[in-house]
Amino acid sequence: MNQRLLATLLLVLGAATGVIMAAAGLLQTAGGLPDDAVARVNHVTLSQSRFDQYVDLINSVSRTDKDREYILERMIEEELLVQRGLELGMVNLNSTVRNAIVQAVTSRFRDSDTQVPDQTSLAEFYEAHRGYFTPASQYQVEVITPPDFPLPITPLTRKSLIEYLGPDLAERVIDLEPGETSTKIESNDTVFQFRMLTRTIGEAPPLQAIRASVIREYQRQQNQAAFDDYIRWLRDRADVDIKRAAIR
């Protein structure tokens, strides 16, 4: 592999990772080199696993000891640049780097392998959140008067009916039985009359029919709860001063 190309590739792949780990406080500190380490740069250890990943980028047939030494030197240079960037406060100045750090830290909660709940816990979760898994009811309503009112004669959800009719009219229409015609209703100097054509009430499917979806939602909420706890822990250990006058 071309040496200059390899150096560029290493910096592109590694610089963001190094900044993220350093800024997040996830790098190992001083002391004896751990087993999974090839070097230490100041207080930061360079891991054997990361070194091996870079080595694997070189074709195994043409790989030499000189290549391995070259890769380690580039990793050391990369770490020196990362540490200097932190020293100069570049993390605070660069929104791209800041976003990368936030994404890297929060991804551990989004992508974590939350344990699959047992059947009892899953059933309890499903019952407590049954509404989440229930499809919205659908209402097909005809406007008798005024005949030119722009309400589509297609199944609409309660939310859609409210958007078209407003909350008061929508609630009165929803109570109609299929085939039933409403009384004349005056609203905003307009007389309305509606007929319910069809009404399909949403029902939650059996747990076993959507078990995978329920597990995903269970795990998502578990991960969110863990993230919320983590944020509270960060706030509790931090000294945060807020200038209230500046946000009013």
N, C-alpha and C positions, 0 to 999 in steps of 0.2 A: 504494500500500500504506500502511496506517495506520502512522504513524511509531513509535508505542509498540509495536505488534505487531512491526514490523521489528526494533526494538532488542532486544526479548525473544528473537526468533528468532536473531539474531546471537549473543547471549550464550549461548543454549542450544547452538547448533551449534559455536561457537568456543571456549568456555571450556575444555571438556575437552581439545580438541586443543591449545590453547595450553599448558595445564598439563603435558600429556603431553610435548610437544616440549621445553618448558623443563626439566622434571625429568629427562628422558632425555639432556639435553645435546646435542640435535640442532639447535638453533637457531644461526643464523650470528652471529658476534660482530662486534666493532667493526671499522672500516675504511670504505672507500668503499662507497656503496650498490651492491649488485650489480644486474645488469640486471633480474632478476625481483624487484623490490622497489618498494614505493610509499612506505615510510616506515621510520624506525628509532625504536624506543622504548627509550631507554637503550642496552643492548648488543644488542638483539634487532631483527631486520629483519622487517617485515611484507611478505609476498610479493605480487607482482602477481597470481599465479594464484589465491591465496586471496581477494584483493579481488574479482577477476572472478567468482568463484563466488558471492559475496554479491550482487554487482550483478545477476547473472543471476536472482536471486530476485525482482527487481522486473520487472513487465511492461514489455517493451521499448518499447511504445507510449507509456506514461506516464512512462518513465524520463527524468530531467532531471539536469543537472549538480549541482543542489542535492542530489538523491538520492545521487549519488556522493560528494559531500563529507560528507553525513550518515553514510554507511556507513563512510567512512574514520575519521571521528571516533569512531564506536562501536567500530571495531576497535582504535583507540588506547586508548580507555577500557578495553576488554576486556583488552588486554595489560598495562596498568597494574595492573588488579585481579589478573591472574595473577601478575605479579611480586611484588605485595604479599603475595599468598597464600603464595608460596614463601618470601618474607622472614619471614613469621610462622610458618613451619613447618607450614602446614596440610596439606601433602602427607603428612607423617608422622602427622598426627592423623586424617585422613579415610581410612577403609579403602576406600571406593568409589573415591576418586581414585587411591589406591595400586594397586588392582586394575586400573583403567583404564590406568595407566602400564605395568604388567607386561604386560597384554594387547596394548597397542600395540607394545611392543618385541618381544615374542615372535611377534606375527603376521607380522612380516617374514620369519620363517623358515617358518612354516606355509604362508603364501600365496606364497612366492617361486616364480618360474618356473624351476624346476630344469631344466637341459638334458636333453632326451630322450636316453637312452644309445644308442649305436650297437648294431647287432645282436650283435656279438661280446661287448660289455660286458653287454648284457642277458641273453644266453645264459649267460654265466659267473655272473651274479648269480642267475639262476633255478636253476642247478645247485647253487649254494652254499646256497640257501634253499628247496630243493625241498620240504622238510617243511612249510614255512609254507603252501604252496599245495596240499598234499595233504589231502583231506577225511578226517576221522576214520573209522577202521574201525567197523563196526556189528556187534553180536553179539545174536542173538535166542536167549535161553536159557530153558529150562523147568526149574523146580525140581520134582524128583520127590519128594524128602523134604527137610525136612518140607513136607507139601502146603499148609500155610497160610502159608508164608513169602511176605512181600509183595514179590515181584519181578515187575514187569510183563512180560508176554510180548510185548514190542515191541522192535524193534531199539534197542540201547543202545550208547553209546560205552564205551571202556575206563574213562574217568573216571567215568561213571555206574555202571558195574558195581562199581567200587571203593567208591563211596558207599553202594551197597546191601549189598555183601558183605564189604567190607574188602579190603585189598591181597592177602592170602595166598590167599583163596578166589578172588578175581577172576582172579589170574594163572593159577591152575590151570584155571579155566573157559575162559579165552581160548585155551588150547592145544588145546582139543577141536576135532575135525573136525566138519563139519556131519553130523548124524545120530548122532554118537557120544555114548555115555552114560558119565559119569565113574564111577569107583569110589566107594564110600562114604567120605566125608571127615568126620572128627570135628573140630569146632571149637567152643570154648567150651561144652563139654558137650552139643553138638547134632550129630546125624549128618546130613550133607548129601549129596545126590546130584543131579547135574545132567545135562541133555541139551542139546546144542547143536543148535538147530533150523536156524538159518542164520547164516552168517558172511560179511560183505562187507568185504574188505580195501580200504582207501582207496588210490587210486592218483592220482598227480599227473597232471593233464591235459597235453596237449602245449602247449608254450610259445605257439604261435601261437593256440591256442584261448582263452588268457587273457592275451594280450599286454598289453592295456590295464591289467589288474589288476596285472601284474608291473611295468609302468612306474610306476604310482602308488605301489607299495610301494618301488620303487627310489628314487623322488623323495622319498618320506617319510623313508626312512633317510638319504638325502643331506642333507635339511633338518635332521634330528635331529642328525647328525654336525656340521653347521655350527653349530647352536645350542650343542652341547656345547663345541665349540671356542671359541665366543663367551663362554660362561660361564667357561671356564678363563682366557681373556684378561682378563675383568673381575676375576676373583679374583687373578690375577698382578699386576695394576696397582693393586689395592686394598690398604689396610692394615687387615687384619681381626684384631681381638683378641677372643678368646673366653674367657669366664669359665666354665671347665670345671666348677667346683664347683656352679654354678647349674643344670647340666643333668644332674646325677647324682642 
